[in-house]
């Protein structure tokens, strides 16, 4: 920690511990007041922004998602996430790695730039939390994770399956899991979509737990089904904020009525403790359409809780 409170993003010396003394309303805005650095020695988890939204099919603006999530996380940085008994920041050395840089004027080059950015982190054994950005970013992120860990199971929270077919030449936030399955990045038989409430006639082998089913069955049965499907596989978690009903997350580009509540989604996440997660992303937060920053706040809360999921497993470092 620093010798005195304030601007812990730049001034803190210890990578562990929460920041109870920093004001929630001022100071340099890293995620959870973590230190901004690209030094990965001794680091367990790196949080990074992927401010990309050139693959959207409806309202743009998720390029501002990482900044909004970081700002909202200042409200969470002073204590452990509820209802966890331990503070993950006491167990894990967590940094804010800053944002992925890419040339927006050469869009076809962006996927490889995102993969290279992620490889710098996961390639040295550090786990990664990515703040989007539109949902397309998961495809290049998966490529880097598969290079490090091998084929993965995907646990995917969303209103849309994102498995629509295309010719492979498009940058589209609705097709990347079709390609992830076709390219062998994820095993559909051991992967699951949670919260779906839009039609797609092809499942491509993925199990679908749609929103009405999840809401009716509740968290416990949903968790049991996710665990049954995934088994002992290594898992990548991707959370599209539009999995939540627009009443809980209005700040997104493709809202769909009839979604999960933030409370139900968090209950499901809590039930996944002990699974072998290798990384995660939280995507599609578009602050221009938000109300009172509630969407950014739930996005930050989900990422904060994911740290507790990682802390429930002894870190590799």
N, C-alpha and C positions, 0 to 999 in steps of 0.2 A: 504493500500500500504506500501512499504518499505520506509525508510528514504532516500535512494539513489537508483538509478537504478541498475539493474543487478540481475540475478538469482532469479527472482520473484517466480519461481516455489517452492523455499524453503524459501524465505525471506519475501514475502509479508505477511502483517497482515490483510488486508481487502479483503474479498472475492468478492467485487464488483469492477467494473471499468476495462477498457482496460489498456494496458501497452504501452503508446506512447513513453516512454523513453528507453525501452530495445532494444538493437541492434537486428536486425533480423537474424544476422549471428553468434551469439555466445550465450553462457549461457546455463543453464539447460533447457532441452526441454520437458516441459509439454505441454498439449494441450492449445493453446492460452495463454501461460504463466500463466495458473491458478495454484493455490497452490496445491502441492502434499500433500494429506492428506486422511486419512480414518475416520476422525472425521466428522460425518454427521449432527451434531446439527446445525440448522440454514441454512442448505444447500438446495437449490432448485433443482440443477442438478449435477449429478456426471458423468464425462466422464471416461470410462474405456476401456482398451484394452483386446481383446480376441485373443491372438496370436496362433490360432489353424488352421492347414491346412492339417490334416490327412484324410479329407473326399473329397479331390479333385479328379476329374476325368481326368484332363489334367495336366497342368503345376503347380507344387507346388510353394510355396514362399510367400503365404499371411500371414504366421506367422510373417513376417517382416512389414506387413501393419501398425499396430499401431505405430511403431516407425517412419515410413516414414510420416504418416499423422501428427503426432506431430511435426516433423521437419518442414514440409511444413506450418503448422499453425503459425509458428513464423512470417511469412510474413503477416499474417492477424490480429495479436494480437494488432496492434496499433490503430485500428479504427473500427467503426461499419461496418457491411456488407452492401454493396451497393445493392439496392437503399433504404434500410430501413431508416426511419426518426429517429429512436431511436436506441441506443446501447443496445442490450439485456443484456450486462454485467453490465449495470447500474441498471437493473431491477431484475436480477436473480443472486443469489449467486451460482457460478459455481466452482467446484473443479475438479482436475484430481485425480481419485481414484487409479491410477496405473493399473497394469494388473492382470487378472485372473491367478492364479497359478493352474497347474494340472500336473499329471504325464503322460507324453507322452508315457511311456512304458506300461501303462495299458489303452489303448484307449477306451475300453468299459465303463470305469468309468468316462471319461471326460464329457459327457453330464450332469451327475448329479453334477459334480464339477462346471460346468458353471452355472447351475440353482441355486446352493447354493450361488455362488458368487453374482449373480444378486439379489437373495432374500435378501441378506444383505443390498442392496441399496433400491430396490423398496418396500421391506417389511416394511420400516419405512417412506414411503411416499415421498421419493426422486426420481425424474425422472432420467432416465438413457439414456446416449448416448454411444453405444458400437462401438468400432473400431475393425473390423476384420482384419485378419481371413477369412476363407472360409465361404460360405453361410450357411453351416450346423449349425453354431452357433445360427442362428435365432430360431431354434426349442427349444433348452433348455432355451434360453432367453424368448421366448413366454411362456413357462411353468411358469416361475417366475412371469411374468407380469399378466398372467391369474389368478394366485393365489392371486395377489394383487387387480386386477381390474375386474375379471370375463371375460367371452368370449369377443373377440375383433374383429373389422374389421381390415383387413390387406390391406395396400396400398403398393404395391410391384413393384419397378422399376427394370427391368431385361431384358436381352436378352432371357432368358429361363424361362419357367413357374415353374420349380422345383417341379412339381406335378407328376412325373413318379412313377408308382407303384413299391413297393418292399415288402418283407416279414416282414419288421420291425426290422430286425436284423442287417441291414447295417448302417454304418456311411457314408452317401452319401449326397453331397451338391446339388443333383438334385431331392431328394425325400421328403424333410422335410415338404413341404407344402401339399403334399398328406397326410402325417401323421397328420399335424396340423389340417386339415379339418376333417379327420377321428376321431381324438381324441377330437374334440369339442373345440379346442383352439381358432380357428377363425371361423367366419360365412362366408362361401363362397358366399352366396347370397348378402352379404353386403361388399364384398372385391373385389379388382381389381388388375390385373397385367397390368403394363404399360411398353410399349417398346418392347414387345415380338417379336422375329423374328426367332424362331426355332419351328419345328413341334412337337406337342403333340396331339394325337387324342382324349384325354380325358380332359375336362375342370374341372371336379369335381365340377361344379356349380360356379366357379369363372368367373367374367367378364374379358375378355381380350381386352385391347386396344393395338393393335400391333403397331410396330414402323411405318410402312407406314401410318396407320390411324392417329397416333398422329402427325407425321410430316406434313401430308396433312391438318389436321384440325387446328393445331396450339395450343398454350397454353390455350387460353380462353375457347374453346370448350372442350378441354381435362379436364380442371379444373371443368367445369360445369358437365361433365359426372361423374367424380370422386365424386363430392359432392352429385350428385343424387344417386349414388350407395351406398355410405357410410351412408348418412343421418346424424342423430344425434348421431351415435354410437361412442364409444371410439375407438381410432385408434392406431395401431402400424405401424410405417413406416419402411420399410426395403429397402435399396438402394444398389443393386449390381452394382458396378462401370461398369460392362460390359453392362449395359443398354445403356451407351454412345457408340458412334461409336469409333472404335479403333484409329481413327485419333485424338480424344479428350482424350482417355484413353487407351493408348497402354499397360500400366503396369497392366495386369490382366491375369489370367490363361486360360480363355476360351473366347477370343475375337470373336465377330461376326460382320461382316461388315453390314452397313445399319442402324446404330443406331442413337439415339438422339444426338444432339449437347449439349455441356455443357450449352450454353445460353438457349436453349429450356427447358432443364430439370430444370434449376434454375427458369425460368419464371413460370413453372408449380408449383414448390414448393412455390413460393411467393403467388400464387393464392389460396393456401390451408390454409392461415392464418385464425384463428378462429375455425378450427376444433379441436376436443378434443383429441389431441395426448397424449399418455401416455409414449411413448418412441420410440427410433429408433436405427437402426444400419446402418453403412456404411461398406460394405464388399467387399472382392475379390480384394483389392489393393495389387499387387505383385510388389514391387519396382525393382526386378531384371530385369524385362522386360520393365521398364518405360523409357521414353525419357525426359531428362531435368526436371524430377520430376513433370511433368504436371499431371499425374494421381493422385499422392499423393496430389497435390495442389487442384485439383477439389474435391477430397474426403474431404479434410479439409474444403473447401468452403461450401460443402453441409452440413456438420455438423455444421459449423458456422451459416449458414442460418436457420438450424433447431432450434437453440437457439432463433432466432427471431420469429419463429413460436410459440415457447413456451412462449416467452415474450409477444406475442399478446394476451394471455389469462392470467388473474391474477393468480400468483402462489399460490398453496395451503398453502405454508408456510408463 
